Amino acid sequence: MDVKATAHLFEAFLLIVEWGATSTDEVVKAVGTSSIVSERLLGAVLNKADEAVMRRFEGYSGSKLRLLQR
Amino acid sequence: MVSALPGEGKTTVAASLADFLARSGNRTLLIDADLRNPSLSRMLGYADAPGLLDVVANQTPFDDLVITDSKHKFDFLPSATRIKPSNSSDILSSPAMKQLLKSAKE
């Protein structure tokens, strides 16, 4: 979309991912479409997270959290 | 802000982050660059205000259109799409856009 045409204008990107709605594949694919975006990606925000569920996973490694994504 | 799908929350996160950065003492400018669906401009109450499109397509001076609203500590440039352009990618990748970002840094 607009991102590929304009990515070169921006120094950094932040990826927003909706908890439980977006699959890992979709995220990887989206970031992969622009090499500029993937190079300049600072990180991601996991949005609309279920805080009660998140609290249960406090102290565990990131791999447990990935199981929660479709 | 990018996301894989629409509706993941870029608008909300962008506004929240701008607010946080500005309140932390950083000089912050938030730009709604979504010419097709200006949800950020709508959320902040500037759906009909002139903005990015006027600066890039009509050469309206950037300084004239940046909004300093006492409600927020950050400055804001709306998208300005009273007329939805069909070539938003062209507009966003134009030299005028590069110039806008350059002036914004100063």
Backbone of each chain as nested JSON, in Angstrom:
{
  "chains": [
    {"id": "A", "residues": [
      {"number": 1, "name": "MET", "atoms": {"N": [0.853, -1.201, 0.0], "CA": [0.0, 0.0, 0.0], "C": [0.881, 1.241, 0.0]}},
      {"number": 2, "name": "ASP", "atoms": {"N": [0.495, 2.229, 0.793], "CA": [1.273, 3.455, 0.851], "C": [2.641, 3.242, 1.464]}},
      {"number": 3, "name": "VAL", "atoms": {"N": [2.759, 2.247, 2.328], "CA": [3.995, 2.045, 3.078], "C": [5.183, 1.785, 2.162]}},
      {"number": 4, "name": "LYS", "atoms": {"N": [5.015, 0.926, 1.175], "CA": [6.146, 0.595, 0.293], "C": [6.644, 1.832, -0.458]}},
      {"number": 5, "name": "ALA", "atoms": {"N": [5.714, 2.67, -0.893], "CA": [6.109, 3.854, -1.664], "C": [6.797, 4.897, -0.804]}},
      {"number": 6, "name": "THR", "atoms": {"N": [6.501, 4.926, 0.481], "CA": [7.007, 6.023, 1.319], "C": [7.971, 5.598, 2.412]}},
      {"number": 7, "name": "ALA", "atoms": {"N": [8.24, 4.313, 2.53], "CA": [9.091, 3.825, 3.618], "C": [10.436, 4.551, 3.696]}},
      {"number": 8, "name": "HIS", "atoms": {"N": [10.992, 4.898, 2.546], "CA": [12.318, 5.53, 2.516], "C": [12.343, 6.887, 3.201]}},
      {"number": 9, "name": "LEU", "atoms": {"N": [11.158, 7.484, 3.417], "CA": [11.108, 8.812, 4.03], "C": [11.281, 8.778, 5.535]}},
      {"number": 10, "name": "PHE", "atoms": {"N": [11.08, 7.61, 6.147], "CA": [11.045, 7.541, 7.601], "C": [12.221, 6.772, 8.181]}},
      {"number": 11, "name": "GLU", "atoms": {"N": [12.707, 7.274, 9.334], "CA": [13.9, 6.682, 9.94], "C": [13.597, 5.417, 10.721]}},
      {"number": 12, "name": "ALA", "atoms": {"N": [12.387, 5.311, 11.232], "CA": [12.071, 4.167, 12.078], "C": [10.606, 3.82, 11.999]}},
      {"number": 13, "name": "PHE", "atoms": {"N": [10.289, 2.566, 12.278], "CA": [8.91, 2.102, 12.245], "C": [8.555, 1.354, 13.511]}},
      {"number": 14, "name": "LEU", "atoms": {"N": [7.302, 1.41, 13.849], "CA": [6.782, 0.682, 14.992], "C": [5.626, -0.168, 14.463]}},
      {"number": 15, "name": "LEU", "atoms": {"N": [5.665, -1.46, 14.739], "CA": [4.617, -2.349, 14.252], "C": [3.549, -2.535, 15.324]}},
      {"number": 16, "name": "ILE", "atoms": {"N": [2.309, -2.343, 14.954], "CA": [1.203, -2.534, 15.892], "C": [0.52, -3.863, 15.553]}},
      {"number": 17, "name": "VAL", "atoms": {"N": [0.406, -4.711, 16.548], "CA": [-0.197, -6.03, 16.346], "C": [-1.335, -6.215, 17.341]}},
      {"number": 18, "name": "GLU", "atoms": {"N": [-2.479, -6.61, 16.853], "CA": [-3.622, -6.814, 17.74], "C": [-3.604, -8.217, 18.324]}},
      {"number": 19, "name": "TRP", "atoms": {"N": [-3.609, -8.267, 19.638], "CA": [-3.65, -9.535, 20.382], "C": [-4.77, -10.408, 19.867]}},
      {"number": 20, "name": "GLY", "atoms": {"N": [-4.445, -11.653, 19.57], "CA": [-5.466, -12.638, 19.235], "C": [-6.123, -12.471, 17.877]}},
      {"number": 21, "name": "ALA", "atoms": {"N": [-5.804, -11.398, 17.161], "CA": [-6.497, -11.186, 15.894], "C": [-5.603, -11.436, 14.694]}},
      {"number": 22, "name": "THR", "atoms": {"N": [-4.304, -11.224, 14.892], "CA": [-3.378, -11.344, 13.772], "C": [-2.441, -12.522, 14.0]}},
      {"number": 23, "name": "SER", "atoms": {"N": [-2.286, -13.341, 12.992], "CA": [-1.417, -14.513, 13.136], "C": [0.049, -14.116, 12.947]}},
      {"number": 24, "name": "THR", "atoms": {"N": [0.913, -14.949, 13.473], "CA": [2.354, -14.71, 13.326], "C": [2.716, -14.63, 11.849]}},
      {"number": 25, "name": "ASP", "atoms": {"N": [2.135, -15.516, 11.042], "CA": [2.392, -15.523, 9.594], "C": [2.052, -14.192, 8.958]}},
      {"number": 26, "name": "GLU", "atoms": {"N": [0.892, -13.65, 9.337], "CA": [0.459, -12.378, 8.747], "C": [1.426, -11.263, 9.12]}},
      {"number": 27, "name": "VAL", "atoms": {"N": [1.908, -11.291, 10.349], "CA": [2.838, -10.265, 10.821], "C": [4.164, -10.372, 10.067]}},
      {"number": 28, "name": "VAL", "atoms": {"N": [4.689, -11.586, 9.99], "CA": [5.974, -11.815, 9.313], "C": [5.864, -11.39, 7.847]}},
      {"number": 29, "name": "LYS", "atoms": {"N": [4.753, -11.754, 7.222], "CA": [4.542, -11.428, 5.81], "C": [4.48, -9.913, 5.619]}},
      {"number": 30, "name": "ALA", "atoms": {"N": [3.74, -9.244, 6.503], "CA": [3.571, -7.792, 6.382], "C": [4.915, -7.082, 6.499]}},
      {"number": 31, "name": "VAL", "atoms": {"N": [5.703, -7.449, 7.483], "CA": [6.997, -6.805, 7.684], "C": [7.948, -7.14, 6.537]}},
      {"number": 32, "name": "GLY", "atoms": {"N": [7.825, -8.333, 5.995], "CA": [8.7, -8.782, 4.921], "C": [8.473, -8.112, 3.581]}},
      {"number": 33, "name": "THR", "atoms": {"N": [7.321, -7.476, 3.391], "CA": [7.047, -6.883, 2.079], "C": [7.933, -5.684, 1.779]}},
      {"number": 34, "name": "SER", "atoms": {"N": [8.485, -5.062, 2.82], "CA": [9.382, -3.928, 2.569], "C": [10.673, -4.128, 3.331]}},
      {"number": 35, "name": "SER", "atoms": {"N": [11.779, -4.207, 2.613], "CA": [13.069, -4.409, 3.282], "C": [13.435, -3.175, 4.102]}},
      {"number": 36, "name": "ILE", "atoms": {"N": [12.992, -2.007, 3.646], "CA": [13.268, -0.777, 4.395], "C": [12.568, -0.83, 5.753]}},
      {"number": 37, "name": "VAL", "atoms": {"N": [11.315, -1.283, 5.751], "CA": [10.567, -1.369, 7.006], "C": [11.227, -2.364, 7.95]}},
      {"number": 38, "name": "SER", "atoms": {"N": [11.565, -3.554, 7.433], "CA": [12.143, -4.557, 8.332], "C": [13.504, -4.122, 8.862]}},
      {"number": 39, "name": "GLU", "atoms": {"N": [14.268, -3.378, 8.069], "CA": [15.568, -2.888, 8.555], "C": [15.405, -1.816, 9.621]}},
      {"number": 40, "name": "ARG", "atoms": {"N": [14.396, -0.969, 9.455], "CA": [14.234, 0.181, 10.35], "C": [13.182, -0.054, 11.426]}},
      {"number": 41, "name": "LEU", "atoms": {"N": [12.721, -1.27, 11.555], "CA": [11.688, -1.577, 12.545], "C": [12.296, -1.576, 13.94]}},
      {"number": 42, "name": "LEU", "atoms": {"N": [11.785, -0.707, 14.811], "CA": [12.309, -0.614, 16.166], "C": [11.772, -1.729, 17.047]}},
      {"number": 43, "name": "GLY", "atoms": {"N": [10.534, -2.105, 16.781], "CA": [9.91, -3.124, 17.607], "C": [8.428, -3.162, 17.344]}},
      {"number": 44, "name": "ALA", "atoms": {"N": [7.701, -3.85, 18.218], "CA": [6.267, -4.0, 18.022], "C": [5.51, -3.703, 19.305]}},
      {"number": 45, "name": "VAL", "atoms": {"N": [4.294, -3.27, 19.124], "CA": [3.385, -3.056, 20.244], "C": [2.299, -4.108, 20.138]}},
      {"number": 46, "name": "LEU", "atoms": {"N": [2.136, -4.922, 21.18], "CA": [1.063, -5.91, 21.201], "C": [-0.141, -5.209, 21.814]}},
      {"number": 47, "name": "ASN", "atoms": {"N": [-1.082, -4.881, 20.957], "CA": [-2.202, -4.034, 21.35], "C": [-3.431, -4.83, 21.764]}},
      {"number": 48, "name": "LYS", "atoms": {"N": [-4.281, -4.197, 22.567], "CA": [-5.551, -4.789, 23.024], "C": [-5.295, -6.129, 23.735]}},
      {"number": 49, "name": "ALA", "atoms": {"N": [-4.224, -6.182, 24.499], "CA": [-3.885, -7.427, 25.186], "C": [-4.824, -7.675, 26.35]}},
      {"number": 50, "name": "ASP", "atoms": {"N": [-5.114, -8.918, 26.596], "CA": [-5.953, -9.303, 27.718], "C": [-5.035, -9.313, 28.95]}},
      {"number": 51, "name": "GLU", "atoms": {"N": [-5.161, -8.28, 29.783], "CA": [-4.209, -8.128, 30.891], "C": [-4.281, -9.27, 31.889]}},
      {"number": 52, "name": "ALA", "atoms": {"N": [-5.447, -9.826, 32.116], "CA": [-5.592, -10.939, 33.055], "C": [-4.793, -12.14, 32.567]}},
      {"number": 53, "name": "VAL", "atoms": {"N": [-4.882, -12.4, 31.274], "CA": [-4.143, -13.52, 30.705], "C": [-2.647, -13.232, 30.732]}},
      {"number": 54, "name": "MET", "atoms": {"N": [-2.275, -11.99, 30.412], "CA": [-0.854, -11.591, 30.398], "C": [-0.221, -11.808, 31.77]}},
      {"number": 55, "name": "ARG", "atoms": {"N": [-0.965, -11.494, 32.813], "CA": [-0.441, -11.614, 34.17], "C": [-0.099, -13.049, 34.511]}},
      {"number": 56, "name": "ARG", "atoms": {"N": [-0.868, -13.978, 33.971], "CA": [-0.608, -15.399, 34.236], "C": [0.732, -15.821, 33.647]}},
      {"number": 57, "name": "PHE", "atoms": {"N": [1.171, -15.092, 32.597], "CA": [2.404, -15.487, 31.923], "C": [3.619, -14.685, 32.374]}},
      {"number": 58, "name": "GLU", "atoms": {"N": [3.434, -13.837, 33.356], "CA": [4.555, -13.043, 33.864], "C": [5.651, -13.967, 34.352]}},
      {"number": 59, "name": "GLY", "atoms": {"N": [6.886, -13.694, 33.92], "CA": [7.988, -14.525, 34.382], "C": [8.323, -15.653, 33.43]}},
      {"number": 60, "name": "TYR", "atoms": {"N": [7.453, -15.89, 32.469], "CA": [7.741, -16.935, 31.49], "C": [8.416, -16.322, 30.273]}},
      {"number": 61, "name": "SER", "atoms": {"N": [9.048, -17.159, 29.483], "CA": [9.743, -16.653, 28.297], "C": [8.74, -16.298, 27.206]}},
      {"number": 62, "name": "GLY", "atoms": {"N": [9.206, -15.581, 26.214], "CA": [8.351, -15.101, 25.124], "C": [7.694, -16.208, 24.329]}},
      {"number": 63, "name": "SER", "atoms": {"N": [8.273, -17.423, 24.342], "CA": [7.722, -18.503, 23.523], "C": [6.334, -18.91, 24.003]}},
      {"number": 64, "name": "LYS", "atoms": {"N": [6.076, -18.772, 25.296], "CA": [4.747, -19.116, 25.811], "C": [3.707, -18.141, 25.251]}},
      {"number": 65, "name": "LEU", "atoms": {"N": [4.106, -16.862, 25.148], "CA": [3.173, -15.847, 24.662], "C": [2.823, -16.089, 23.202]}},
      {"number": 66, "name": "ARG", "atoms": {"N": [3.757, -16.628, 22.446], "CA": [3.501, -16.836, 21.024], "C": [2.412, -17.89, 20.819]}},
      {"number": 67, "name": "LEU", "atoms": {"N": [2.241, -18.799, 21.754], "CA": [1.206, -19.825, 21.639], "C": [-0.187, -19.215, 21.66]}},
      {"number": 68, "name": "LEU", "atoms": {"N": [-0.29, -18.008, 22.247], "CA": [-1.588, -17.359, 22.349], "C": [-2.055, -16.779, 21.028]}},
      {"number": 69, "name": "GLN", "atoms": {"N": [-1.132, -16.538, 20.1], "CA": [-1.487, -16.005, 18.798], "C": [-1.931, -17.163, 17.922]}},
      {"number": 70, "name": "ARG", "atoms": {"N": [-2.919, -16.879, 17.068], "CA": [-3.423, -17.96, 16.192], "C": [-2.333, -18.484, 15.299]}}
    ]},
    {"id": "B", "residues": [
      {"number": 1, "name": "MET", "atoms": {"N": [3.908, 4.266, 12.118], "CA": [3.142, 3.139, 12.652], "C": [2.682, 2.267, 11.499]}},
      {"number": 2, "name": "VAL", "atoms": {"N": [2.979, 1.004, 11.578], "CA": [2.502, 0.084, 10.547], "C": [1.83, -1.1, 11.21]}},
      {"number": 3, "name": "SER", "atoms": {"N": [0.963, -1.764, 10.46], "CA": [0.37, -2.983, 10.975], "C": [0.056, -3.895, 9.796]}},
      {"number": 4, "name": "ALA", "atoms": {"N": [-0.13, -5.19, 10.097], "CA": [-0.404, -6.157, 9.035], "C": [-1.809, -5.959, 8.475]}},
      {"number": 5, "name": "LEU", "atoms": {"N": [-2.745, -5.666, 9.369], "CA": [-4.145, -5.539, 8.967], "C": [-4.707, -4.203, 9.433]}},
      {"number": 6, "name": "PRO", "atoms": {"N": [-5.804, -3.749, 8.848], "CA": [-6.429, -2.532, 9.376], "C": [-7.096, -2.822, 10.722]}},
      {"number": 7, "name": "GLY", "atoms": {"N": [-7.291, -1.769, 11.502], "CA": [-8.013, -1.927, 12.755], "C": [-7.243, -2.507, 13.92]}},
      {"number": 8, "name": "GLU", "atoms": {"N": [-5.925, -2.559, 13.826], "CA": [-5.166, -3.156, 14.928], "C": [-4.847, -2.145, 16.023]}},
      {"number": 9, "name": "GLY", "atoms": {"N": [-5.081, -0.873, 15.748], "CA": [-4.885, 0.124, 16.792], "C": [-3.79, 1.137, 16.555]}},
      {"number": 10, "name": "LYS", "atoms": {"N": [-3.367, 1.328, 15.307], "CA": [-2.294, 2.286, 15.022], "C": [-2.662, 3.704, 15.456]}},
      {"number": 11, "name": "THR", "atoms": {"N": [-3.91, 4.101, 15.177], "CA": [-4.352, 5.463, 15.499], "C": [-4.251, 5.724, 16.984]}},
      {"number": 12, "name": "THR", "atoms": {"N": [-4.794, 4.817, 17.777], "CA": [-4.79, 4.977, 19.231], "C": [-3.368, 4.984, 19.773]}},
      {"number": 13, "name": "VAL", "atoms": {"N": [-2.542, 4.049, 19.306], "CA": [-1.159, 3.977, 19.789], "C": [-0.392, 5.23, 19.383]}},
      {"number": 14, "name": "ALA", "atoms": {"N": [-0.607, 5.712, 18.158], "CA": [0.092, 6.914, 17.684], "C": [-0.229, 8.112, 18.572]}},
      {"number": 15, "name": "ALA", "atoms": {"N": [-1.513, 8.306, 18.851], "CA": [-1.925, 9.434, 19.678], "C": [-1.385, 9.285, 21.097]}},
      {"number": 16, "name": "SER", "atoms": {"N": [-1.46, 8.087, 21.648], "CA": [-0.977, 7.847, 23.007], "C": [0.525, 8.054, 23.111]}},
      {"number": 17, "name": "LEU", "atoms": {"N": [1.244, 7.563, 22.114], "CA": [2.7, 7.695, 22.122], "C": [3.108, 9.161, 21.998]}},
      {"number": 18, "name": "ALA", "atoms": {"N": [2.435, 9.894, 21.109], "CA": [2.731, 11.32, 20.938], "C": [2.498, 12.055, 22.256]}},
      {"number": 19, "name": "ASP", "atoms": {"N": [1.394, 11.739, 22.903], "CA": [1.051, 12.355, 24.177], "C": [2.123, 12.067, 25.216]}},
      {"number": 20, "name": "PHE", "atoms": {"N": [2.528, 10.793, 25.308], "CA": [3.537, 10.372, 26.269], "C": [4.87, 11.066, 26.025]}},
      {"number": 21, "name": "LEU", "atoms": {"N": [5.308, 11.085, 24.764], "CA": [6.587, 11.697, 24.406], "C": [6.594, 13.192, 24.708]}},
      {"number": 22, "name": "ALA", "atoms": {"N": [5.489, 13.854, 24.366], "CA": [5.398, 15.297, 24.591], "C": [5.412, 15.609, 26.086]}},
      {"number": 23, "name": "ARG", "atoms": {"N": [4.665, 14.837, 26.853], "CA": [4.62, 15.067, 28.297], "C": [5.947, 14.74, 28.969]}},
      {"number": 24, "name": "SER", "atoms": {"N": [6.764, 13.918, 28.31], "CA": [8.078, 13.587, 28.864], "C": [9.088, 14.664, 28.525]}},
      {"number": 25, "name": "GLY", "atoms": {"N": [8.641, 15.718, 27.845], "CA": [9.518, 16.84, 27.564], "C": [10.1, 16.882, 26.169]}},
      {"number": 26, "name": "ASN", "atoms": {"N": [9.68, 15.987, 25.286], "CA": [10.205, 15.986, 23.926], "C": [9.355, 16.874, 23.027]}},
      {"number": 27, "name": "ARG", "atoms": {"N": [10.024, 17.539, 22.081], "CA": [9.308, 18.343, 21.091], "C": [8.677, 17.339, 20.136]}},
      {"number": 28, "name": "THR", "atoms": {"N": [7.351, 17.269, 20.136], "CA": [6.68, 16.199, 19.398], "C": [5.697, 16.731, 18.367]}},
      {"number": 29, "name": "LEU", "atoms": {"N": [5.801, 16.203, 17.165], "CA": [4.854, 16.535, 16.095], "C": [4.214, 15.25, 15.624]}},
      {"number": 30, "name": "LEU", "atoms": {"N": [2.901, 15.203, 15.663], "CA": [2.159, 14.047, 15.189], "C": [1.525, 14.406, 13.857]}},
      {"number": 31, "name": "ILE", "atoms": {"N": [1.757, 13.59, 12.849], "CA": [1.207, 13.844, 11.518], "C": [0.278, 12.704, 11.118]}},
      {"number": 32, "name": "ASP", "atoms": {"N": [-0.92, 13.055, 10.679], "CA": [-1.817, 12.042, 10.134], "C": [-1.518, 11.924, 8.645]}},
      {"number": 33, "name": "ALA", "atoms": {"N": [-0.794, 10.874, 8.274], "CA": [-0.408, 10.705, 6.873], "C": [-1.32, 9.725, 6.151]}},
      {"number": 34, "name": "ASP", "atoms": {"N": [-2.425, 9.358, 6.774], "CA": [-3.362, 8.439, 6.132], "C": [-4.369, 9.255, 5.334]}},
      {"number": 35, "name": "LEU", "atoms": {"N": [-4.07, 9.457, 4.074], "CA": [-4.917, 10.296, 3.227], "C": [-6.224, 9.608, 2.866]}},
      {"number": 36, "name": "ARG", "atoms": {"N": [-6.237, 8.281, 2.936], "CA": [-7.448, 7.546, 2.548], "C": [-8.425, 7.367, 3.696]}},
      {"number": 37, "name": "ASN", "atoms": {"N": [-7.916, 7.166, 4.895], "CA": [-8.788, 6.976, 6.056], "C": [-8.187, 7.747, 7.233]}},
      {"number": 38, "name": "PRO", "atoms": {"N": [-8.451, 9.049, 7.288], "CA": [-7.82, 9.906, 8.306], "C": [-8.403, 9.734, 9.709]}},
      {"number": 39, "name": "SER", "atoms": {"N": [-8.292, 8.542, 10.254], "CA": [-8.903, 8.243, 11.554], "C": [-8.265, 9.054, 12.683]}},
      {"number": 40, "name": "LEU", "atoms": {"N": [-6.967, 9.361, 12.55], "CA": [-6.295, 10.137, 13.594], "C": [-6.839, 11.565, 13.638]}},
      {"number": 41, "name": "SER", "atoms": {"N": [-7.019, 12.174, 12.463], "CA": [-7.573, 13.534, 12.403], "C": [-8.976, 13.559, 12.992]}},
      {"number": 42, "name": "ARG", "atoms": {"N": [-9.741, 12.527, 12.69], "CA": [-11.11, 12.437, 13.21], "C": [-11.094, 12.277, 14.723]}},
      {"number": 43, "name": "MET", "atoms": {"N": [-10.218, 11.41, 15.202], "CA": [-10.153, 11.118, 16.634], "C": [-9.815, 12.378, 17.422]}},
      {"number": 44, "name": "LEU", "atoms": {"N": [-8.94, 13.224, 16.877], "CA": [-8.523, 14.422, 17.577], "C": [-9.424, 15.607, 17.291]}},
      {"number": 45, "name": "GLY", "atoms": {"N": [-10.434, 15.42, 16.473], "CA": [-11.401, 16.473, 16.211], "C": [-11.032, 17.424, 15.091]}},
      {"number": 46, "name": "TYR", "atoms": {"N": [-10.168, 16.996, 14.19], "CA": [-9.757, 17.872, 13.087], "C": [-10.062, 17.271, 11.723]}},
      {"number": 47, "name": "ALA", "atoms": {"N": [-11.172, 16.575, 11.633], "CA": [-11.542, 15.901, 10.387], "C": [-11.666, 16.866, 9.212]}},
      {"number": 48, "name": "ASP", "atoms": {"N": [-12.13, 18.086, 9.464], "CA": [-12.335, 19.021, 8.361], "C": [-11.249, 20.081, 8.252]}},
      {"number": 49, "name": "ALA", "atoms": {"N": [-10.235, 19.965, 9.054], "CA": [-9.191, 20.99, 9.046], "C": [-8.242, 20.778, 7.874]}},
      {"number": 50, "name": "PRO", "atoms": {"N": [-7.646, 21.856, 7.375], "CA": [-6.617, 21.691, 6.341], "C": [-5.373, 21.044, 6.957]}},
      {"number": 51, "name": "GLY", "atoms": {"N": [-4.538, 20.449, 6.127], "CA": [-3.357, 19.777, 6.684], "C": [-2.391, 19.302, 5.639]}},
      {"number": 52, "name": "LEU", "atoms": {"N": [-1.919, 18.082, 5.836], "CA": [-0.874, 17.487, 5.004], "C": [-1.118, 17.638, 3.506]}},
      {"number": 53, "name": "LEU", "atoms": {"N": [-2.309, 17.312, 3.08], "CA": [-2.614, 17.366, 1.649], "C": [-2.457, 18.788, 1.104]}},
      {"number": 54, "name": "ASP", "atoms": {"N": [-2.88, 19.79, 1.889], "CA": [-2.75, 21.184, 1.458], "C": [-1.286, 21.6, 1.364]}},
      {"number": 55, "name": "VAL", "atoms": {"N": [-0.48, 21.123, 2.297], "CA": [0.941, 21.463, 2.289], "C": [1.61, 20.847, 1.053]}},
      {"number": 56, "name": "VAL", "atoms": {"N": [1.334, 19.57, 0.817], "CA": [2.024, 18.854, -0.256], "C": [1.455, 19.177, -1.637]}},
      {"number": 57, "name": "ALA", "atoms": {"N": [0.146, 19.252, -1.772], "CA": [-0.453, 19.473, -3.089], "C": [-0.665, 20.939, -3.444]}},
      {"number": 58, "name": "ASN", "atoms": {"N": [-0.933, 21.777, -2.455], "CA": [-1.222, 23.183, -2.747], "C": [-0.153, 24.158, -2.281]}},
      {"number": 59, "name": "GLN", "atoms": {"N": [0.949, 23.631, -1.79], "CA": [2.055, 24.462, -1.285], "C": [1.657, 25.416, -0.171]}},
      {"number": 60, "name": "THR", "atoms": {"N": [0.641, 25.106, 0.602], "CA": [0.315, 25.926, 1.769], "C": [1.467, 25.749, 2.753]}},
      {"number": 61, "name": "PRO", "atoms": {"N": [1.967, 26.856, 3.314], "CA": [3.095, 26.707, 4.238], "C": [2.764, 25.791, 5.405]}},
      {"number": 62, "name": "PHE", "atoms": {"N": [3.664, 24.895, 5.694], "CA": [3.532, 23.927, 6.781], "C": [3.24, 24.629, 8.11]}},
      {"number": 63, "name": "ASP", "atoms": {"N": [3.969, 25.698, 8.391], "CA": [3.811, 26.4, 9.67], "C": [2.41, 26.967, 9.861]}},
      {"number": 64, "name": "ASP", "atoms": {"N": [1.741, 27.281, 8.752], "CA": [0.4, 27.856, 8.841], "C": [-0.635, 26.834, 9.289]}},
      {"number": 65, "name": "LEU", "atoms": {"N": [-0.348, 25.548, 9.034], "CA": [-1.383, 24.545, 9.265], "C": [-1.153, 23.637, 10.479]}},
      {"number": 66, "name": "VAL", "atoms": {"N": [0.064, 23.681, 11.038], "CA": [0.329, 22.857, 12.22], "C": [-0.511, 23.388, 13.373]}},
      {"number": 67, "name": "ILE", "atoms": {"N": [-1.154, 22.504, 14.07], "CA": [-2.048, 22.89, 15.157], "C": [-1.378, 22.713, 16.509]}},
      {"number": 68, "name": "THR", "atoms": {"N": [-1.426, 23.787, 17.307], "CA": [-0.924, 23.7, 18.669], "C": [-2.145, 23.82, 19.562]}},
      {"number": 69, "name": "ASP", "atoms": {"N": [-2.64, 22.679, 19.997], "CA": [-3.873, 22.616, 20.772], "C": [-3.511, 22.469, 22.236]}},
      {"number": 70, "name": "SER", "atoms": {"N": [-4.052, 23.304, 23.079], "CA": [-3.695, 23.228, 24.499], "C": [-4.161, 21.932, 25.143]}},
      {"number": 71, "name": "LYS", "atoms": {"N": [-5.083, 21.225, 24.456], "CA": [-5.562, 19.931, 24.963], "C": [-4.43, 18.899, 24.993]}},
      {"number": 72, "name": "HIS", "atoms": {"N": [-3.52, 19.02, 24.002], "CA": [-2.418, 18.067, 23.901], "C": [-1.101, 18.822, 23.959]}},
      {"number": 73, "name": "LYS", "atoms": {"N": [-0.078, 18.179, 24.446], "CA": [1.225, 18.845, 24.487], "C": [1.941, 18.723, 23.15]}},
      {"number": 74, "name": "PHE", "atoms": {"N": [1.514, 17.825, 22.299], "CA": [2.183, 17.657, 21.013], "C": [1.515, 18.548, 19.963]}},
      {"number": 75, "name": "ASP", "atoms": {"N": [2.244, 18.864, 18.912], "CA": [1.69, 19.591, 17.768], "C": [1.109, 18.567, 16.81]}},
      {"number": 76, "name": "PHE", "atoms": {"N": [0.137, 18.989, 16.03], "CA": [-0.538, 18.037, 15.154], "C": [-0.774, 18.599, 13.754]}},
      {"number": 77, "name": "LEU", "atoms": {"N": [-0.492, 17.787, 12.75], "CA": [-0.817, 18.145, 11.373], "C": [-1.853, 17.153, 10.867]}},
      {"number": 78, "name": "PRO", "atoms": {"N": [-3.083, 17.617, 10.614], "CA": [-4.128, 16.707, 10.122], "C": [-3.824, 16.212, 8.72]}},
      {"number": 79, "name": "SER", "atoms": {"N": [-4.611, 15.241, 8.286], "CA": [-4.428, 14.653, 6.971], "C": [-5.005, 15.568, 5.902]}},
      {"number": 80, "name": "ALA", "atoms": {"N": [-6.183, 16.163, 6.198], "CA": [-6.871, 17.079, 5.279], "C": [-7.41, 16.378, 4.054]}},
      {"number": 81, "name": "THR", "atoms": {"N": [-8.424, 15.577, 4.23], "CA": [-8.985, 14.963, 3.038], "C": [-10.455, 15.271, 2.912]}},
      {"number": 82, "name": "ARG", "atoms": {"N": [-10.738, 16.504, 2.624], "CA": [-12.121, 16.832, 2.289], "C": [-12.396, 16.236, 0.914]}},
      {"number": 83, "name": "ILE", "atoms": {"N": [-11.341, 16.181, 0.099], "CA": [-11.438, 15.486, -1.192], "C": [-10.471, 14.321, -1.095]}},
      {"number": 84, "name": "LYS", "atoms": {"N": [-10.929, 13.093, -1.211], "CA": [-10.032, 11.956, -1.073], "C": [-9.233, 11.764, -2.361]}},
      {"number": 85, "name": "PRO", "atoms": {"N": [-7.92, 11.854, -2.256], "CA": [-7.121, 11.695, -3.478], "C": [-7.003, 10.234, -3.879]}},
      {"number": 86, "name": "SER", "atoms": {"N": [-6.974, 9.965, -5.166], "CA": [-6.855, 8.575, -5.609], "C": [-5.394, 8.164, -5.711]}},
      {"number": 87, "name": "ASN", "atoms": {"N": [-4.504, 9.142, -5.636], "CA": [-3.091, 8.823, -5.799], "C": [-2.297, 9.126, -4.528]}},
      {"number": 88, "name": "SER", "atoms": {"N": [-2.779, 8.641, -3.396], "CA": [-2.148, 8.98, -2.128], "C": [-0.682, 8.572, -2.075]}},
      {"number": 89, "name": "SER", "atoms": {"N": [-0.323, 7.447, -2.677], "CA": [1.086, 7.022, -2.669], "C": [1.963, 8.036, -3.382]}},
      {"number": 90, "name": "ASP", "atoms": {"N": [1.47, 8.573, -4.508], "CA": [2.236, 9.572, -5.256], "C": [2.431, 10.831, -4.425]}},
      {"number": 91, "name": "ILE", "atoms": {"N": [1.377, 11.234, -3.745], "CA": [1.437, 12.441, -2.934], "C": [2.425, 12.259, -1.792]}},
      {"number": 92, "name": "LEU", "atoms": {"N": [2.343, 11.106, -1.14], "CA": [3.205, 10.871, 0.008], "C": [4.667, 10.679, -0.371]}},
      {"number": 93, "name": "SER", "atoms": {"N": [4.951, 10.283, -1.603], "CA": [6.353, 10.091, -1.978], "C": [6.884, 11.251, -2.82]}},
      {"number": 94, "name": "SER", "atoms": {"N": [6.134, 12.354, -2.859], "CA": [6.546, 13.505, -3.674], "C": [7.665, 14.298, -2.994]}},
      {"number": 95, "name": "PRO", "atoms": {"N": [8.4, 15.138, -3.77], "CA": [9.435, 15.992, -3.173], "C": [8.86, 16.925, -2.112]}},
      {"number": 96, "name": "ALA", "atoms": {"N": [7.602, 17.345, -2.318], "CA": [6.985, 18.252, -1.351], "C": [6.84, 17.585, 0.01]}},
      {"number": 97, "name": "MET", "atoms": {"N": [6.601, 16.291, -0.013], "CA": [6.478, 15.541, 1.244], "C": [7.834, 15.487, 1.939]}},
      {"number": 98, "name": "LYS", "atoms": {"N": [8.876, 15.234, 1.151], "CA": [10.234, 15.191, 1.714], "C": [10.552, 16.532, 2.369]}},
      {"number": 99, "name": "GLN", "atoms": {"N": [10.154, 17.614, 1.693], "CA": [10.413, 18.964, 2.189], "C": [9.652, 19.212, 3.482]}},
      {"number": 100, "name": "LEU", "atoms": {"N": [8.421, 18.709, 3.548], "CA": [7.605, 18.863, 4.744], "C": [8.29, 18.211, 5.93]}},
      {"number": 101, "name": "LEU", "atoms": {"N": [8.774, 16.994, 5.742], "CA": [9.424, 16.281, 6.831], "C": [10.708, 16.981, 7.243]}},
      {"number": 102, "name": "LYS", "atoms": {"N": [11.402, 17.566, 6.259], "CA": [12.639, 18.293, 6.537], "C": [12.323, 19.532, 7.362]}},
      {"number": 103, "name": "SER", "atoms": {"N": [11.291, 20.3, 6.952], "CA": [10.926, 21.51, 7.705], "C": [10.44, 21.156, 9.094]}},
      {"number": 104, "name": "ALA", "atoms": {"N": [9.782, 20.027, 9.206], "CA": [9.246, 19.616, 10.499], "C": [10.36, 19.391, 11.501]}},
      {"number": 105, "name": "LYS", "atoms": {"N": [11.504, 18.895, 11.031], "CA": [12.614, 18.597, 11.925], "C": [13.235, 19.875, 12.482]}},
      {"number": 106, "name": "GLU", "atoms": {"N": [13.037, 20.974, 11.76], "CA": [13.688, 22.213, 12.19], "C": [12.907, 22.959, 13.261]}}
    ]}
  ]
}
